[in-house]
Structure formats: C-alpha cells, structure tokens
C-alpha cells in the first residue's frame, strides 16, 4: 500500500481477483454463511478472511416502499455501525491497512467517513485524524472526536480538506485514507452490489445512488462484473443512476456533455445533503464509464426536491432518511415522469445514513 494511486495518471487503483482459478464457492455456499460484510470473504482483500474483525457492518435491509411506489425498494445503509454506509469501506480498508502494518491515518470527510474511520481506528487502536469543512454539522464533528480521533476543521469544501489531508500525509508519512486514494475502501462498498442480488434473488432493473465521491457506484459496478466472472449472473446489469445536487453536479454535467472526466465544480453552495457537496472526485472517470457501461444516466435535483423526497420517505415509507436518500427519490420522480424508468421496473434507491446524524 505504499503506492496507492497510478504512477502514470494519478488515478485510482483497483483490487483484482483471479476468477479463473478453481475453488471459488458457489452462490448457494455463500448464502449458507452468516450474513455480514465478510460473508463472501474471498472477494475481500484481508488475509484474515472470515475472521476479519468487525463492528457488525453489512447485511443492511432492503425495504419495500409500496406507499411511495409499488416497485420501489430502499437499501437502508443507516443500519450500519456508525449509522452510515461509510462503515463498509472503512471495515475493509482499515483491516487491510492494519494487516500491512500501518498505524496512523488521515482523511478528509464531510462527516460520515470521518466517523467510520475513527470507529474502526478505535477498534484497532490506531491513530486517526479527520479534516472536515467548517460547514459540517456539529454532530458529525463530535462523532469522530468521541471515538478518540483528532478533528481539524477546515475553511472551504471537502476539496480543501482533502488537500490538507494530502499535505499531512506527504509531510509526516501518515497514511491518506481519502476516497479512492487507496484501493480497499471500494472493496467494502462493493458489497452493496452483492447484497442486492442476495436480497432480491436477482438484480433490479435500476439502481439510484447519491453521488459525491462515488465509491459505492464504482464498487457496485465492479461487484456485478465479478459476479459475472463467477457465473452467478449473465451480462445483464442494473441501469445505474448517479444523483447530484444542482449546486454541485460535476458528474451530471460531464455525463450529459459526453466527457470522459469531470471538471471541478467552481464555488459550490451549501446544501442539507452534505455528502453531495463534492466539487471534484478522483473516481470521476470510473463513475462516468460505469454509468455508460450499464446504460445508466445522471440526474441533478434541487434543494426543494431533495428535502421533499426526504419528507416523503419518512411519511410514506417509515424511513427517516438523509437528504441524500431524499435526492434519490426526487431523481426517481424525474426519471419516471420522463419515461426513462418504465412501469413495472424494480428500482432500488440508497439511504446512505441515519437522519439523526444531520440534525
């Protein structure tokens, strides 16, 4: 893990597995194991495999929401440890990093990643420093502090926090655990893609994902490629939808312009959906290729739309979600109205964290 990005382009590195070798477990064998992040430990990067330490992440419920729409499901990532999907990535990345002898970590965060890194840091008894934008809610700053991490508040956006985390890493040798700056957070996040197959017994037609750093989007596309290599599925794929807030939508803009990368968004405003305020993402090329490979699309929503979606999820489905989850529902409304989502198609949206963390 000394070299954590491509030496030629500076882009992300991805973990690969030899699916041509014999001995891979069948789907039935995997499903007979206890549920959780390391249920299919053979596609995780840790030496410990099934014995990798855990806080209980993964195996989140896929909840039907017929009060909202007959074929709509919500993958409720709020039920992870630390109350967000970030626990998945940190469970895998921190485990592998500790196996490789690392003990000091830094990362930028809009809130949830920092809390998750701090929690796993506490479990492994290693040092974690989190750089957060000043606009981050106080509760999301208090969380990593509660786990014993050092929190540095930064003027500006997550991009500014990322710059300071990178400088700290370069100056001191602390390992940079930023999104896609190392190859293993994505290995944790990709398990959401595996779990959709396990939850439904098939893949849905459409997956709608709130997109900031985009690790989950890239990870799920990777998971489905792995499942095809294993013979679990064919070439079919859910159509992936990246959802962003209109005040900071670099992936949406790049997708509809036909670009292969996203230009940094200049001067993003402030939104209740803190996780969507990411003006520049290292995984932009991977996200855009994943959207196109799955015949997907990218949608921007307004602040009013995402807040209305959040309210509707609570009132009509009993799921008090984050504004990022509300943004997904707003995107589904747009896509259904345009005919892009067709009647009868199964649609999965993601609620990425517990709403109370944003209060």
N, C-alpha and C positions, 0 to 999 in steps of 0.2 A: 504493500500500500504506500510505498514511498512515492512512486509516480502514480498520481491519481486522476490525471486527465491526459488526453492525447498529446504527445510531444510535438506533433506536426501542426494540429489545428486548434489545440486547447479545448476541444470538445470532450463530452463525457466518454468514459469507458464503461463497457457493459460486461457483466459476468456471463460466461458461456458454459454449457454442459455438453458432454458427449452422449447424445441421444442414440448414437449408433451402436454403442456398446450393449452387451447383454446384461440382464439382471434388473432392469427397471421394473418397479412394481406396477401391477395393473391398477386401473381405476377402482375396481372392487376392493383390492387390498388396501389402498389408501383410504377409502371411505370407511373401512372397518376400524381404522385407528381413531383415537380420541381427537376431537375437533380442536383446532387452535392453529396458531401461526406456523408451527413446525410439524403439522400433521403430515405434510409431504416434504420432509426434511431433506430429501435427496436433491431438491431444487433450491436449497438454501446454501449459502456459502460457508457455513460454520463447520469446523471439524467435529464439534460436539454432537451435531445431528439432532436426533430426537431428545437428547439430554441438554440441549442449549437452555441456559437459564431464561426464565420467562416471568413476566408480570401478569400473564393471562390474556395477552393480546390475540386478536384474530377471532374467527368464528362469530362475527357480528351478525345480527339478524337481518334477513331480507324481509321487509314488512310490506304486505299488500296495503294499498291505499285506495280502496274502491270508492270512498267518499269523495276523492279527488278525481279519479279516472278509473274505469274498470280494469285496465291492463297496466296500471302504474304500480311500481314497487320502489321502495326506499331502502337502500343499503345504509343501515344506521351505524355509522362509524363512531358515534358518540359513546357507544358502549364498550369502547376500548379502554385500557388503562390510560390515565391522564385525560380521558374524555375526548380523544380525537384520533383520527387516522394516522397521525404522525407517530404514534406508538409502534405501528407496524414497521415503518422504515428504521426507526431507531433500535428496535429489538434486534434486527438482523445486522445493521451496520455497527452498532456498539459491540455486539457479541463478537463479530469478526475482528474488529479493531483490537479488542482486548486480547483475543487469541494471538494476535500478531505482536503483542507487547506494548501497545500504545496506552498511555495513562493520562494524557492531557489533551483537551478538546476545546475548540472554539467554533461557533457558528452564528450566522445571522438568523433572525426569526421575527415574524410578525406576531408571534405568541405561542402557538401550539407546538411547533417544532422545538422551541426552546424548553418548554415544559417537559416534553417527552425525553429530550436528550438529558435533561437534568435528572429525571426519574431513573433512567437506566444508568446514568452516571453514578447515582446514589447506590443502586443495586450492586454495581461493580466496584464501588469505592474508588472512582477516578475523578479527576478534576474537569469541570465544565464551565466555560464562560460563554454567555449568550449576549449578543449585540442586538438590541431592539430599537426600532424607530420610536421617537418620543410620542407619537400618536397612538401607540399600542395601549389598549385598555389596562388599567391598573391591576386587574385580576390576573391578566396574562403575564404581567411582570412579576407579581407576587408569587406565582406558581413555581417558576424555576428557583427563585430565592428560597422558597420553602424546602425544596429538595437539596439545598446547600450549594447551588451554583452561584457564580458571580454574574451579575447582570449589569451591562453597560448600556445606558440609554443614549441614543444617537439622534442628532438633528438630521431630518431628511427621511428618505424612504428605506425600504428593505435593501435597495441597491447600495445606499450609503453604508448601511450596517454591514453588508457583505464585503464592501471594500475594506472596512476597518477590521473585520474578522480575518480577511486575507492578509492584511498587513501584520496583524498579530501573529499569524501563523508563520509568515516569512521572517519576522524579526526574532521569534522565540522558539520556533520548532514545534509549537502547539499544533496538533492535527486539525485541519479545517474540515469540519463535518457539514459544510454547506450543501444545499440541494444539488445533486449530480456532480459535486466536486470529488466524490468518491463513488465507487461502483456498487455499493451494497445497500444503501437506503432503498434503491429501486427494487432490490430483491425482496425486501419486506413488503413494499407497496404492491408488487405484482400479485401477491396472494389474494388480493381483492378480485382479480380476474379469475383465478382458480375457483374461488368460493362462489362466484356467480354460477358456474357450472354445477358445483356441488349443491347449491341451494335450490336451483330450478330443475336440475336434471337435464338441462340443455342451456344453450346460451340465448340471451334475449336478442331481439332484433335491434334495439337501440340502447346505448349507454350514454348518459348525460353526466358530464363531470365538470365541477367548478375548477377552473384552471388558473393557477398562479405560477408556481414553479413547474407544475406539470408532471411530477414524478409518478403519480398514480396513473395518469393517462398513458405515459410511455410504458410503465410497468405492466398494465393490463394488456396492451398490445403484445408485449413480449411474452406474457403468460399464454396467450392464445396461440402464438407461434410455437411455443414449447409444447402445448397440448396437442397440436397437430403433429409435431415431430414424434410424440409418444403414441400417436394413433388413437388418441381419445376423441378427437374431433376431425372433421374434414377441413376444407378450405373456407368454409363459411365463417364470417366474423360479424359481431355486432357492429352497427354503424356508430362510430364514436362521435360525440359532440363535445367540443370544448366551449365552456361558458365563461365569459368575462364581463366585468362591469364596464359600461360605456366610457367611464372616465379614465380607464386604463386597460386597453384592449389590444395589445400588440399582436397577439396570436390571431385574433379575429381579423385584424387589418391585413396581416401578411397572408392569411389563408385566402381571403377574397381577392387579393391582388395577384395571387398566383406565385408569390415569392417562396423561396426555399428557406428563408430565415426571417426573423422579425427584427425590425429596427427598434431600438429602445424608445419607450414612450416618454415624451417630454412633459414634465410638470404634471404628474397625476394628482388628482384631487383627493378628497377624503371620502371614504365610504364606510358604512357599517360592516361590509364584508371585507374585513382586514386582510384575509388571505388572498383576495383578488387584487390587492394593490402591489403588483409586482411589475415594474416597468420594463425589466429585461431579464430573461430566463436563459440559463446556459443550455437548456434542453430544447430550445426553440425549433431547431431542425428536426429533432426526433419527434416532437409533437406534431409538426406540420406533416411529416411523412406518415406518421401513424394515422392522422385524420384522413389523408388521401388514400392510403392503402386499404382502409376499411370503408371507403365511400362515405365518409362522415362529413361533418361540417363544423363551423364555428359561429357562435351567436353571442352578441352583446346585449345586455339588458340594462335598463335604467335603475336608479336607486329606488324609485317608487315601485317598479316591477319586482325587484328582489325582496323588498320589505313586504309587499303584498303577498308574494309567494311564501314567505316565512310565516305570515299570519294564517294563510290558507292551510299550510301543512299542519299547523297546530290545531286549528278549529275543525278541519275536515278529516284529519288522519290521526290526531292524537300524538303527533310528533312535533315537539317544540324544537325546531331545528335552528341551525345557524343561518345568517343571511346568505352564506354560500349555498346552502341547501335550497333556500328560497329562490336564489338565482337560477338554479337548475329547473325548478318548477316553472318559473317565468319563461325559460327557454323552451320548455316543452309546449307551453301555450302558443308561443310564436310558431313553432315547427308544425304543430297540429293545425293551426289556422292556415298555414301556407300549403298544407298537404304533404309536407316532407315526412312527417310521421303519419302513417296511414292507419285507418281504423283497424282494430284487432291486433296491432303490433304490441308486443311486450316491451315496455320501456322501464329501465332502471335509472333512478337518479341517486345521487350520493348526498347524504347529510354527513358532513365531514367532522363535526364536533358538537359538543354539548352546548346548548344555547346559553346556559347559565354562566359559562366562562366569559361571555361577551357582555354580560350585564354591567 
